[in-house]
Amino acid sequence: MPIKHVLVVDDEADICELLEITLQRMGIPVLTATRVAAAKKLLREHHFDLCLTDMRMPDGDGLELVEYIQSECPDLPVAVITAYGSVDTAVRALKLGAFDFVTKPVDLNLLRRLIDSALRLDKANGTDTTAETGLAGTGDSPLLGHSDAMARLRATVGRVARSQAPVMILGESGSGKELVAREIHRLGPRSNGAFVPVNCGAIPAELMESEFFGHRRGAFTGAVEDRQGLFREAHGGTLFLDEVAELPQPLQVKLLRAVQERTIRPIGAPSEETVDVRILSATHRGLAEEVAEGRFRQDLYYRLNVVEVHVPPLRERCEDIAEIARQMLCRIARQWGREDLKLSDAALERLQRYRFPGNVRELENILERAAVMVEGSMIQADTLEFPRHPAEVQSDETNTASPLEMDTGLDHHLADEERRALEAALAQTSGNRTAAARILGLSFRQMRYRLKKLGLD
């Protein structure tokens, strides 16, 4: 493996010396500069694998150098060193493309982890070139599809994976936000660390602090042993906050401090502990509107929303449905021990005309139902069953001009008729489901599915 080289840019002699000694003890050659102009000159004359720069220099600032590196040396990770309490400046650097930041006084343990992470981004061998060009997904990427929207998404994921900046993943329910978060983790330098997902809306409010930050034994009634918490579990890796808009206000305050200062205090602990975690968040709600309504802290919003990634809904990339459906059917068949399942042309055309309010998750549900109902391996158009959505049900309830004049909706009416037919056939055959299925013209698998759906199994 080629020797890595690091450029250190800082006009404070003691900081330069500290960084130089730390890097040399790690076996990494170092060159230093005390001015922006000198740093640019060294960047033109030498190859570096990492740049560590202070934010304030006599002839400029670190932001200028970050922009220069993004323009002239886009494959070079750059991390900024900022004064304690000036995290806003570091966030601006992350938005410009900086890899990460450390605050003064420099924590050497955090610094070493930052250096290790940055140097794992080996641009010389082109390990993530495909991710940046949008070609990932044609190989090992789980982000399937050849539409322009997916090509842009994969390119964005490849770029943000190189950074340590917090990322906000936006998209409708079922569109694949967690899949995007896992891909950012997989392509980044923390891929060997843990990926810890948490649904913020699924944790009772009274347990949240303990879940996130841990507790010490005896800290409260029921704390019979130490608990490390999600931040500790994700140490050295990635913490994914799904549905982050559901966090209650008291926890938002504590989370802000953890993100800002990179420290946590478990309940009952005497002191704070340093944590090294990258934060990815996701929500299907308009978080800016939540901030405007006072339900989400503005300062936390800006900390978590350094980089935005938008996941397109399935209806905006209908050309990807065929590829996604094929992959899903292969997985379903493999899980169920079935022969290969395929979609007829008419079935695929019907899927491509559907709007998919539930996105990719809904597509998977439709295909799983079809796999239960189909005889053989070819799924036909009439085998596909599309669910009714709450908006459609509400529309039916408010439509007083219904020609059926029923007390219940059509789905309930059809379900009642289906239940009566099943019960009659079972009564006629003394409960023999195989014989009842034959009377109704159903396969045994179809019969079993309908009995389970109607609660008659």
N, C-alpha and C positions, 0 to 999 in steps of 0.2 A: 504494500500500500504506500503511495507517495506521501512524503512528509507534508504536513499541513503548516501553513504560515498565517500569522495573524498581524493585522495592523492596529495599533493602539493610538488614538488621537485624543490628547488631553494636555492642557497647558499647565496643569498642576504637577510639579515634579514628584511629589510623594505618591500621587495616584498612579502616575506613569510607572514609577518604580514598583509599587505594589502589584500592578497588573503584569508587569514584565516578569517579576519573580514568580508569580503564580503560574504563568504560562510556561516559563522555563522549567519549573518543577514538574509540569505535565509533559515535558519533552517537546514543547512546541516553540519553534523559532519565532521571534517577535521583531518588528520594526516599529518605531514610534515617531509621532509627529506632534508638534505643539501648536500648529496653525492649520486652518482649512486649506490654504494654498499648498502648504508642504504635503498635506495628506493627499491632495489631488495629484500632485507630482509623483508621489510614491505609487499611487494606484495606476498611473499611466506606465510606470517603469517596471513594476513587479506584479507577480500573480499572488493573490491572497485568497484564503479560504474563509476568513472572517474579519470583519472590522468592528472594533469596539471604540465608540466615540463619545466624548463628553458633549453636553449640549451647549456649553458656552466657551467660545474661543475668542482671542483678541481680534481676529479678522473675519468673524462669521459665527455661525452656530451649527449644531449637529443636524438640524432640519435641512439646512442647505446641503450638507454632506450626504444625508440620506437621499435627497432628491438627485444629487449628482450620481451616486452609486446606482440608483434605480434606472437612470438614463444610460450611463456608460458601462456599468458592470452589473447587469440585472440578475446574474446568477450568484452574486456575492451576498451572503447574509450579513446584515449590519445590525448591531445591537447598540442601544444608546444608554449612557450613564447620566442619570439626572439627580438633582438634589432632592432630599427627602421633602415630601409635601408638594413637589412639582410634577405630580403624576399626569396632570392635564397635558403638559408638554410631551411626556412620553406617549400618551394616547395619540397626540397629533403625529408623532413619529411613526407609530404603528399604522395609522391611516395612510401614511405616505409609503409604507412598504417595509418598515423596519421589522426585523425578526423578533426582537424582544427588548426588554429594558431591565436595568438594575438601578437601585437607588443608593445614594450615598447616605451614611457610610456603607461601603460595599460589603455585603455578606459573602464571604469567600466560598461557602458551600453552595449558595445559589449561583454564584459566578461560575464555579466549576461545572455545575449541571448545565448552565446556559451554554458554556463553551462546548461541552460534550454534545449537546443537542444540535448546536449549529454546525459542528464539524461532521455530524452524521449526514448532513445534507450534501452528499458528494456529487457535485455537478459535473465533475470531470468524467464520470462514467455514464452520465445521462440517465440516471435511474428514474427520474420523474419527468423526462422530456415529453413522453406521451401524455402525461396528465396535463401538462401545460398547453399542448397543442390541441387538446380536445379529442385525442384518439383513444384515451383510456375509455373503457367501456366496450371497445371492440375486442378486448382481450380479457383481463382479469377483473375489470371494474364491474361492480354490481349495478352501476347506473346505466341501465340499458336504454337503447334507442339511438337512431341515427338522425333524428330531427335536428334542425338548427338550434332549437331551444335546449336540447340535451347536450349538444356540442358546446354551447356557451356555458351550461352549468358545469360540465366536466372541466372546462378550461378554468373557470372560476375556482372550483374545488382544488384543482392542482396548484393554483397560485396561493390560495389562502392556507393550504396545508403546510407550506414552507415557513409560515410565520407562527408566532406564539400569540398573536393578537386574539382577543375574544371575538367570537363570531356569533351573529344572530341569524338563525335560519328561519326564513319566513315562508309560509305556504299553507294551503288549505289542509284540513284533516284528511289523512289517508294518502297524501301526496308523496310521502317518502322522506320526511325531514330527518328521522333517525338514521335512515340509510345514508343520507348525505353526511351526517355527523360522523358516522362510523368510517366513511370513506376519507374524510378530512383527517381523522385519527390515523387510519391505515397508511396514508401517503406521507404523513409527517414524521418528524424525528422522534416522536413519542410512541411510535407504533409498537415498541417492545413493552411499553407500560400498559397499565390497565385502562380500559374504556368502561366508565361507570355511568350508566344511564339512570336517571331518576325522573319519575313523573311527579311534578310538583303539585299536581292536583289530587294525587292519590294518598298523600301523607296527612294524617290528622294534624291540625294546627298545633296542638299541645305537644306533639312529638317531634316537630320539625327541627328544633334546635339540636336535640340529641341526635337525630338522624343525620344532620349535616355535619355537626362539629364534634359529636361524640360526648361521652361523659365518663367520669371516674366513679368507681364503686362507692356506694354510699352517698352520692351527690343528692339523691332524692329517693323517696319511697319506691322500692321496686328496682333500684339500680344495684343489683346483686353482683355485678362484675363490670369491668371496664368495657367501654364500647369505643371503637376507633372512629366511627363516623364516615360519611361519604367522602369528605375531603381527604382524610387520611388514606382511605381505600384507593382513591385516585392519585395519590402522591406519585409524581414522576410520569403520570399519564394524563388522561382527559376526563373531565367531569361534564356530562351532558345533561343540562337542565331542560327537560321537555315540559312544554306548557308553563313556561316561567311566569306568565302573566297571572297564574293562580297563587303565587307566593303572597302570604299575608304581610302587611306593612312591618310588623316588628321584626320578622326575619329578613326583610329587605335591607334593613339598617345593618344587621350583622353580616349579611352577605356582601354588602358594599365594602365593609372594612376588610373582609377576607380577600376580596378581589383586589382592592387597592393596596393593602399592606402585605398581602401574601402571608398572613398569619391568622391562626384561629385559636380560640381558647375553649377547650372542652368544658362542659358543665362540671364544676367542682375542681377544676385544675387550678393550681396556684399561679401559673404564668402562661403566656401565649407560646404557641409552637409555630415554627415556620413550615409552610407547605408549598410545594412546587406542583401546581396544577394548571392545565389549560382549560378555560371555560368555554364551552359551546352551549348556546341556548336556542330554543325554538318556541314558536307560538303560532297558532292559527288566527289569533286575535290581533287587531290593530293596536300595537303597543304604544304608538304615539298618541292614539286616542285615549288609552288608559292613563297615560301621563297627564294629558290635558284634563281628564276628569278627576285627577288626584288619587287614582287607585294604584298607581305605580310611581315609584320615586324617580324623578328626573335624573338625579345624579347617578343612580344605579343603571338607568336606561342607557346613558352615555358610556358607562363603563363596559356594559355587556354588548353594546351595539357599535363596536369599533368598526367591524366589517359586516356588511349585510350580504346574505346569499338568498336569492329568491328561487324557490322550487316551483316550476311551472305545473299547473293542473293538467291532468291527463287529457281533458277535452281540447287543450291547446297544442297537443302533439299526437293527434290521432294516428299519424303514420307510424308511431312506435308501438301501437297496440298489438300488432301481429307478433313482433319479436318478444314483447313482454309476456303475451299469452302463451307462446310456445315454451318459454322458459318455465312459466308457472305450471303448465300441464306436465312437463317433464318431471318437475319436482313432485307434483301431486301423485303421478303414476309411480314414481320411485318410492315415495313414502307409503303408498297403499299396496305396493306389490302388484300393480296392474301393468298390463301391456301399454305400449306407447299410446297416448291420447292425442288426437288431432282435431282441428277445427275444419269443418267444411267451408268452402268459399262463401256460402250464404251466411253461415254462422259468423264468420269473421266480418263480413260486410255489416251484419246487424250490430256487432260490437262497436264497429267504427262509427256507426250512426248515433250511438247512445252517448248521452252527455256526461255520464259518470260523476254525479254529485259527490260520491264517496271516493273518487279517484282510484289509485292503484289498489287500495285495500278492498274497494267494492268489486273491482275486476276479479280479484282473487276469490272473493266469496261466490261470485257468479260462476266461476269456473269450477270451484269445489262442488257446488250444487249440481252442475251439469255432469261432472264426473260420477256422481252418485246415481244420476238418473239414466245415463246413456247405456245402451246395449252395444257391446263391441267397443271399438276404439275411435270411431268417427262421431264427433259431436255435431249434430245438425242444428239449424237455426231454431227449430221449434223445441229443442231441448233446453235452450237458454231461458232462464226465468229471471226477470229484472224486478228488484224490490221496489215497493212504493216508499217514497220519502216523506218525512213529516210535512213538508210544504205542500205536497200533493194531497195528503190526508186532510190538512187544514183547508185547502181549496175545496175539497169535496164537502166538508162540513159546512162551509159558508155558502155553498151553491144551493139555494132554495129551489131552483128550477129543475131538480133532478127528475127525470121521467120515471124512475123506478119507485118513487115515493116510499122508500124503505126507512126503517128506524136505524138500521146499521148500514155501513158502507158495503160496496160491492165485494171487497175482499172477505169481509165477515160472512156475507151471504154465500159466496162460493165455498168458503171453508165449511160452513154448516152443511151445505149440500154434499160436499166431499165426505164429511164425517158420517152423514147418514148413509151414503153409499157404501162406505167401508164397513160400518157396523152391520148393515144388512147382509153384505157378503160374508162377513165373519159369522153372523148368526146362522146363515144358510149352510155354512160348512162346519158348524160346531167349533169355531175358533181355529180352523186349519188355515193358516195364513197363505200357504202355497196354493191351496185350492181356491181361496178367496181371490188371490192375485190373478189366477187363471180366469175366473169369472169376469173380473174387471178389465182384463186385457193388459195387465201390468206384469212386469218382471218381478221376481221376488225382491230384488234390490230396490226397485221403485216402490213396491208395497211397504217395505220396511222403512224407507225414508218418509213416506207419507204418514204412516202410523206414528213415527217419532215426532214429526212436525206438528201433528194434531193432538199429541199427548195421549195416544191410544196404544203405545207400544207396551 
